[in-house]
Amino acid sequence: PSVSLALQRLFYQLQKGEECQSTSELLASFRWDSEEAMLQQDISDFCHMFLDLVEDEMKNTTVEGELDRLMKVDLEYTDEAPAVNWRRTRNDSSILTVLHGVGECRDVLEALDLQTRPEVIEGYDTEVHGKQEVHRSHKFSSLPPILMLNINRIGFDHDTFEPVKLHDRFEFNETIDLSGYLVDGGGGGG
């Protein structure tokens, strides 16, 4: 069965059924074997895989391209070397926006502030002006009607050199103004 049909059936059964429901039909729709189903999936990987499957099912239908219309975020990455008046930009897009800084920030806006703050890179080779101090940053160039945020709750322990799960409190405001995170300060979309 298709992923969307398997999800519809599972949600219907969860809503109407009185007993625990099996997810085996849904797992089969993901084309996972029994070993893959037993692996713990990273939520970011799972979301990408799930959305890719849904997007594949939407091809050659009247709803083809709807995921991008509803959820695609456009980003602009900027490298600037103010000392030599050099600037380079690069554009990218994604359906899933990963937020870092959970251990350092208390909410979404603080994490966005941290993530969009320029990073100073010493000795960056600009290829045109040699090695320079470069300020690297990124902002949204457009926002979709639905913004999916993936909160990165994995940190790194510098003593053990192991990844660690972050259990810090992290809050989501009921409404947020993202205009300060847009390249043009507010006219870029959603």
Secondary structure, DSSP 8 states (H G I E B T S, - for coil): --HHHHHHHHHHHHHH-SS----HHHHHHTT--HHHHHS---HHHHHHHHHHHHHHHHTTSTTTTHHHHHH-EEEEEEEEEGGGTEEEEEEEEESEEEE--TTT-SBHHHHHHHHHS-EEEEEEE-SSS-EEEEEEEEEEEEB-SS-EEEE--EEEETTTTEEEE-----B--SS---GGGBTTSS-SB-
